[in-house]
């Protein structure tokens, strides 16, 4: 018998996951898992709970929700030195990391991935003192998950992010930043940047076509500030992943990146970390190779 902690966020997606819990328990029970349920009330609850238990109490901790839920559980596991593998059951509006891993959206099928037992150590990012598994970003489009009304998001799903992003464009101003990596320093006015561990975010799956999650490296994609007419064409290239030859894109791979702003108002934009609010600039971002073991399809 194996012990499994099933952590779920009742507010993820449209809130309908509660009707799928029994199908998940059926899968786990069939494969001799003893399941403990943990329901989010406040996002800090899981960290508080894991800080009080034995480090090896659970063989598996399952994060059931969207990218933000996975991020919260990831941080709680690592910061409390918990010796558990991580499983993911996607049930949020945005499930970019689960999509990258090709984990099915159907809860029972996602649970079967866990009971099949195939797992792999993957890299995580550390942004100042907060871990992330998929993306650290700032600028246009990157704060959308924080400002989209829940009812609007529930009704339109992932399309809500695109609608909100388009709404932002006319009022957006460039961000003057300094980008440092292990090889160079870049000073530039930009509209947005992504630091990616996987290949995409926000439903855009091809931002970094060659990304892998166990190579110890991030892929940086930044868009220089240009007239909106030029940016519209450039976004098409970025969203299809065909931008490497475009002079308006800053692209590199590295395991260390520092971002600071030249603005006199450093808090005039937000950062995003796996769909959650990220830290204020300046921020140092490090790749922690093969930090956590995650279940995924063969």
C-alpha positions as CSV (number, residue, x, y, z in Angstrom):
1,X,0.0,0.0,0.0
2,X,1.1,3.6,-0.8
3,X,0.1,6.8,0.9
4,X,-1.2,9.5,-1.3
5,X,-2.2,13.1,-0.4
6,X,-4.8,14.4,-2.8
7,X,-4.7,18.2,-2.8
8,X,-7.5,20.0,-4.7
9,X,-8.5,23.6,-5.3
10,X,-12.3,23.9,-5.4
11,X,-12.0,27.2,-7.2
12,X,-10.0,26.0,-10.1
13,X,-11.6,26.2,-13.5
14,X,-15.4,26.3,-13.4
15,X,-15.5,24.6,-10.0
16,X,-17.0,21.4,-11.4
17,X,-14.1,19.1,-10.3
18,X,-15.9,18.1,-7.1
19,X,-18.0,15.9,-9.3
20,X,-14.9,14.0,-10.5
21,X,-13.4,13.2,-7.1
22,X,-15.0,9.8,-6.9
23,X,-13.6,8.7,-10.2
24,X,-10.1,9.7,-9.0
25,X,-10.5,7.8,-5.7
26,X,-11.7,4.7,-7.7
27,X,-8.5,4.7,-9.7
28,X,-6.3,5.1,-6.7
29,X,-8.1,2.5,-4.6
30,X,-7.9,0.0,-7.4
31,X,-4.1,0.3,-7.4
32,X,-3.8,0.0,-3.6
33,X,-3.2,3.7,-2.6
34,X,-4.4,5.0,0.7
35,X,-5.8,8.5,-0.1
36,X,-5.9,11.5,2.2
37,X,-8.0,14.4,0.9
38,X,-6.8,18.0,1.4
39,X,-9.1,20.8,0.2
40,X,-7.8,24.4,-0.2
41,X,-9.5,27.0,1.9
42,X,-6.7,29.5,1.9
43,X,-3.7,29.0,-0.5
44,X,-1.3,28.9,2.5
45,X,-3.1,25.9,4.0
46,X,-1.0,23.3,2.2
47,X,2.3,24.8,3.3
48,X,1.1,24.9,6.9
49,X,0.0,21.3,6.8
50,X,3.2,20.0,5.2
51,X,5.3,21.9,7.7
52,X,3.8,19.8,10.5
53,X,4.1,16.3,9.1
54,X,6.8,13.7,8.7
55,X,8.9,14.3,5.6
56,X,8.3,10.9,4.2
57,X,4.7,10.4,5.2
58,X,3.3,10.4,1.7
59,X,4.7,8.5,-1.3
60,X,2.8,10.8,-3.7
61,X,1.3,14.3,-3.4
62,X,-1.2,15.1,-6.2
63,X,-1.9,18.7,-7.1
64,X,-5.4,19.0,-8.6
65,X,-6.1,22.4,-10.2
66,X,-4.5,24.8,-12.7
67,X,-1.0,26.0,-13.0
68,X,-1.3,28.2,-10.0
69,X,-2.4,25.3,-7.8
70,X,0.6,23.2,-9.1
71,X,2.9,26.1,-8.2
72,X,1.5,26.4,-4.6
73,X,1.9,22.7,-4.0
74,X,5.3,22.6,-5.6
75,X,6.6,25.4,-3.3
76,X,5.1,23.7,-0.2
77,X,6.8,20.4,-1.1
78,X,10.2,21.9,-1.7
79,X,10.3,24.4,1.1
80,X,9.3,21.8,3.6
81,X,11.8,19.2,2.3
82,X,9.0,16.7,1.7
83,X,10.1,13.4,0.2
84,X,7.2,12.8,-2.2
85,X,6.7,12.5,-5.9
86,X,4.4,15.0,-7.5
87,X,1.3,14.1,-9.5
88,X,-0.8,16.5,-11.5
89,X,-4.5,16.3,-12.3
90,X,-5.3,19.3,-14.5
91,X,-8.6,21.0,-13.6
92,X,-8.0,24.7,-14.0
93,X,-8.7,27.2,-16.8
94,X,-4.9,27.2,-17.6
95,X,-3.1,23.9,-17.5
96,X,0.0,24.8,-19.5
97,X,2.5,22.6,-17.7
98,X,0.2,19.6,-17.7
99,X,-0.4,20.1,-21.4
100,X,3.4,20.2,-22.0
101,X,3.7,16.9,-20.2
102,X,0.7,15.5,-22.2
103,X,-1.3,14.7,-19.1
104,X,-4.9,14.1,-20.1
105,X,-7.6,16.6,-19.0
106,X,-9.9,13.7,-18.0
107,X,-9.4,13.3,-14.3
108,X,-9.5,9.5,-14.2
109,X,-7.0,9.2,-17.0
110,X,-4.7,11.7,-15.3
111,X,-4.9,9.6,-12.2
112,X,-4.0,6.5,-14.2
113,X,-0.8,8.3,-15.3
114,X,0.2,8.4,-11.6
115,X,-0.7,4.8,-10.8
116,X,1.2,3.6,-14.0
117,X,4.3,4.8,-12.1
118,X,6.3,6.5,-14.8
119,X,8.1,9.5,-13.3
120,X,11.0,11.8,-14.1
121,X,13.1,14.3,-12.2
122,X,12.6,17.8,-13.7
123,X,14.1,21.2,-13.3
124,X,12.5,24.0,-11.4
125,X,13.1,27.7,-11.4
126,X,13.8,29.9,-8.3
127,X,12.8,33.5,-8.6
128,X,14.4,35.2,-5.6
129,X,12.8,32.9,-3.0
130,X,9.8,31.5,-4.9
131,X,9.9,28.3,-7.0
132,X,8.2,27.9,-10.4
133,X,7.8,25.0,-12.7
134,X,6.7,26.6,-16.0
135,X,7.2,30.3,-16.5
136,X,8.3,33.6,-15.0
137,X,7.1,36.6,-17.1
138,X,6.2,40.3,-17.1
139,X,4.6,42.8,-19.4
140,X,1.8,42.7,-21.9
141,X,-0.5,39.6,-21.4
142,X,1.4,38.3,-18.4
143,X,-0.9,39.7,-15.6
144,X,-4.1,38.5,-17.4
145,X,-4.7,35.6,-15.0
146,X,-4.8,38.1,-12.1
147,X,-7.3,40.5,-13.6
148,X,-9.8,38.4,-15.5
149,X,-13.0,38.1,-13.6
150,X,-13.7,34.6,-12.4
151,X,-17.2,34.4,-13.9
152,X,-15.9,35.8,-17.2
153,X,-13.1,33.2,-17.2
154,X,-15.5,30.4,-16.3
155,X,-17.7,31.3,-19.2
156,X,-15.1,31.9,-21.9
157,X,-12.4,29.5,-20.6
158,X,-8.9,30.1,-22.0
159,X,-10.3,32.4,-24.6
160,X,-10.9,35.0,-21.8
161,X,-7.1,35.5,-21.5
162,X,-6.9,36.4,-25.2
163,X,-9.8,38.8,-25.0
164,X,-8.3,40.5,-22.0
165,X,-4.8,40.7,-23.6
166,X,-6.2,42.5,-26.7
167,X,-8.0,44.9,-24.4
168,X,-4.6,45.9,-22.8
169,X,-2.7,46.7,-26.0
170,X,-3.8,50.4,-26.7
171,X,-2.8,51.5,-23.1
172,X,0.4,49.5,-22.8
173,X,3.7,51.3,-22.3
174,X,7.2,49.9,-22.8
175,X,9.2,48.5,-19.9
176,X,12.8,49.7,-19.6
177,X,14.8,46.8,-18.2
178,X,18.2,45.4,-17.7
179,X,18.6,41.7,-18.5
180,X,21.7,39.9,-17.2
181,X,22.7,36.3,-17.9
182,X,25.9,34.4,-17.5
183,X,27.3,35.9,-20.7
184,X,26.0,39.4,-21.3
185,X,24.0,42.4,-20.1
186,X,21.2,43.8,-22.3
187,X,19.5,47.1,-21.7
188,X,16.3,47.5,-23.7
189,X,12.7,48.8,-23.8
190,X,10.4,45.8,-24.1
191,X,6.7,45.0,-24.2
192,X,7.0,41.6,-22.5
193,X,9.3,38.7,-21.7
194,X,9.0,35.1,-20.8
195,X,11.5,32.9,-19.0
196,X,10.3,29.4,-19.9
197,X,11.1,26.0,-18.4
198,X,8.6,24.3,-20.8
199,X,7.5,25.3,-24.3
200,X,4.6,27.6,-23.5
201,X,2.3,29.6,-21.3
202,X,-1.2,31.2,-21.5
203,X,-2.4,28.5,-23.9
204,X,0.4,29.4,-26.4
205,X,2.2,26.1,-26.7
206,X,5.0,27.0,-29.2
207,X,6.8,29.9,-27.5
208,X,9.9,27.8,-27.0
209,X,9.7,24.8,-29.4
210,X,12.9,23.3,-28.3
211,X,12.4,23.6,-24.5
212,X,13.0,20.6,-22.3
213,X,12.4,20.4,-18.6
214,X,15.6,18.5,-17.6
215,X,18.4,20.3,-19.4
216,X,19.2,22.7,-16.6
217,X,18.4,25.7,-18.9
218,X,15.7,28.3,-19.4
219,X,14.6,29.8,-22.7
220,X,14.3,33.6,-22.6
221,X,11.9,35.3,-25.1
222,X,11.6,39.1,-25.0
223,X,9.8,41.5,-27.4
224,X,11.4,44.8,-28.0
225,X,9.1,47.9,-27.9
226,X,8.1,48.8,-31.5
227,X,5.1,50.4,-33.1
228,X,1.9,48.4,-32.5
229,X,1.5,47.7,-36.2
230,X,4.9,45.8,-36.2
231,X,4.1,44.1,-32.9
232,X,0.9,42.6,-34.3
233,X,2.9,40.8,-37.0
234,X,5.6,39.8,-34.6
235,X,3.1,38.2,-32.2
236,X,2.0,35.9,-34.9
237,X,5.6,34.7,-35.3
238,X,6.0,34.3,-31.5
239,X,2.8,32.3,-31.0
240,X,3.9,29.9,-33.8
241,X,7.5,29.7,-32.5
242,X,9.0,31.1,-35.8
243,X,10.6,34.2,-34.4
244,X,14.3,33.3,-34.0
245,X,15.4,35.4,-37.0
246,X,13.4,38.5,-36.0
247,X,15.6,41.4,-34.8
248,X,12.8,42.6,-32.5
249,X,13.0,39.4,-30.4
250,X,15.5,38.9,-27.7
251,X,16.2,35.1,-27.3
252,X,18.8,33.1,-25.4
253,X,19.2,30.1,-23.2
254,X,20.8,30.2,-19.8
255,X,20.6,28.9,-16.3
256,X,20.9,32.3,-14.6
257,X,19.0,35.4,-15.4
258,X,18.7,38.7,-13.5
259,X,16.0,41.2,-14.4
260,X,15.9,44.8,-13.1
261,X,14.0,47.9,-14.3
262,X,15.3,51.3,-15.3
263,X,11.9,52.8,-14.5
264,X,11.6,55.4,-11.8
265,X,8.3,53.6,-10.9
266,X,9.4,49.9,-10.6
267,X,6.0,48.8,-9.5
268,X,4.1,50.0,-12.5
269,X,3.8,46.5,-13.9
270,X,3.4,43.0,-12.4
271,X,5.3,39.8,-12.8
272,X,3.7,36.5,-13.2
273,X,5.0,33.2,-11.9
274,X,3.0,30.1,-13.1
275,X,-0.2,32.1,-13.2
276,X,0.4,33.6,-9.7
277,X,1.6,37.0,-8.7
278,X,5.4,37.0,-8.9
279,X,8.0,39.0,-6.9
280,X,8.8,42.7,-7.6
281,X,11.9,43.6,-9.5
282,X,14.8,43.2,-9.2
283,X,14.7,39.4,-9.4
284,X,17.4,36.8,-9.7
285,X,16.2,33.6,-11.4
286,X,18.2,30.4,-11.2
287,X,17.6,27.0,-12.7
288,X,17.6,24.2,-10.1
289,X,18.3,21.0,-12.1
290,X,16.2,17.9,-11.6
291,X,14.8,19.2,-8.3
292,X,11.5,17.3,-8.1
293,X,10.2,14.0,-9.4
294,X,6.9,14.2,-11.4
295,X,4.6,11.6,-12.9
296,X,4.1,11.8,-16.6
297,X,3.1,9.6,-19.6
298,X,5.7,7.4,-21.2
